[in-house]
Amino acid sequence: MKINEIQDLIKFVSKSGVSEVELEMKDFKITIKTSQNEKQRTEQTVFVQQAIPATATPSAITAQSTAAASQMVSTPTTAEAANNSKYITIKSPMIGTFYRKPAPDKAPFTEVGSDVKKGSVVCVIEAMKLFNEIESEFSGKIVKVLVDDNSPVEYDQPLFLVDPA
C-alpha cells in the first residue's frame, strides 16, 4: 500500500466519524484510531505493522515508521491562526526530509529572531538522496520554525513564519 493511499484512508476515516478502523492485508496491518479531546479536535493515531523482510536495513524500517508518524495531524486553534495571519509563511516546495543545518556539525541556517533576505537559504530538504537548498522568497524576520529538524515534510507544508515588517 502506498503512502498516498494511506493518507486517503486517514482522511476517509476522519470524515466518517468512525472511532477505529483496522485493515489487514497479506504483508501488513494498519490500525487507525480517532479520538475527540476537550476542544473537539480530532487527533489521529496510525499504527502500521508490516512484515519486514530479514534483509531490510534499519534505515528502511525507520523510513516506514517515520512515514506513519508523519500522518498524525493537529490543527491550530482559531486564536493562533488570527495571530499568525500577519506573518508570511515559507512553505515546502517538495516532499522530503527537512534539515535546519547544512551538516550535522554546522550551525542552523536560520534561528527564531534572525533576519532573512530574499534569496537567502533557510533550510535544506532532502529528496531522493539530493539535498535541495530552500531560499526565502522575501525579506523579514523569522518568527517561528514550524517543523522539527530531521522531520519528513509534505509539498506545500508550512516551514517558517516570517514577519515582513
JOMO-V212552 format. One line per field, one symbol per residue. phi: phi as a letter, one per 30 degrees, with the letter a starting at -180 (. if undefined). A space follows every 50 residues. Layout:
# JOMO-V212552
phi: ???
This chain:
# JOMO-V212552
phi: .dddddddddddddddiddabcbbbecabbbcbcbccdcicccccccccb dcdddddeddddddddddddddcbcdddddddddddcccccddaclcdbd cdaeccddebbdjddbcejddcabbcbhicccdccdcaclcdcaccbddi cdbcdiddcbcbcdd
